[in-house]
Amino acid sequence: MSFEQAIQDYAVHILSVTYQRLPRTIVAEAVNIEGVALDKFLEHQVTESGWGLEKSQGKGQFIVLPRSEFNYPELKKNAADNIPLEHITHIFPILG
């Protein structure tokens, strides 16, 4: 993998954990690709990563990214759901 590819992969990761939907121009700038190469890149992301492409009236194309616990906070797991209360009650006297 080339350095440029590694940077593009990192940019894709950051976009996917930050955004739910963003303009095509932002993706193009983040991965430093334009024109036909950008079209191919987006087609690959649609196929491999579950991205969606959406046309907006007069505002160009938008990229819709898959839901995750990072870009959709309501999907985030609550840590309190994973630890039974009886497992931590014995430390309460120490904390008081």
N, C-alpha and C positions, 0 to 999 in steps of 0.2 A: 504494500500500500504506500502510495506516495504521500509526501507531506501535505500537499494540497487536498488530497482525498481525506486525510485524517482531519484537517481543518473543516472540510465540508461536513463530515460525519459529526463532528462536535457541534457545528452550527445547527445541524438538523436536530440533534439531541436537545440543545438549548431551546430551540423553537418549539419542539414538541412538548416540553415540560412547562413552557411559559404561556403558549397561546392555544386557544380553541379554534380560532379562525383568524386569518391574516391575509393581507393583499399579496398578490403574486410578486409585486415589485419588492416587497420586504424580503421574501424568500430569495429572489434573484440577487439582491444586494448581499444577503447573509452568506450565500454559497458562492458568490462571485461568478455566476453563470448567466448568460443571456441568449436570446434567440432560439435557434433550433436545439442547441445543447440544453437549454433550460427546459424546453418542451420534453425532450427525452428524459431528463432528470426527473421531472414531475411525473411522467408516465411510469417510471420505475418506482417512485415513491407511492403512487396510487396502487400499483400491483403488489409491491413488497411490504409496504408499511401501513396500508389502509388509509392513506390520505384521500380526501375527496376534493374535487374541483367544482367550483360554483361560479356561475356568471352573475354579475350584479348589474342592474340597469345603469349604464353610464359610468360605472365606477371600476370597470375592468373585471379581472378574474380574482376570486378569493380561494384560498386553500383552507380546507376544513381538516383539522388534525384529529386523530382518534382520541377518544376520552381516556384519561388516566387519572390517578389520584392526585396528580400534580396540577394538571390544567383544569380539572373539575373538582374543587375541594369537597363537594358533597360525596364523592366516591372514596375519600380518604378514610381509612380504617381508624376507629377510635381505640387507642391503647387501653382504655378502661374496659373495653369489651373483651380483651384478651387475658387480663389478669384477674382471677377471682379474688374478691375482697379478703377472704380468709387467709390468703397467702401473704398479705401485707399487714394485717392487723397487729401482728406481733411486734412490729417496729414502731407503732404509735407511741408507746411509753418512752421510747428512746428519743423521739422527736419532741416530746413535750417538755 
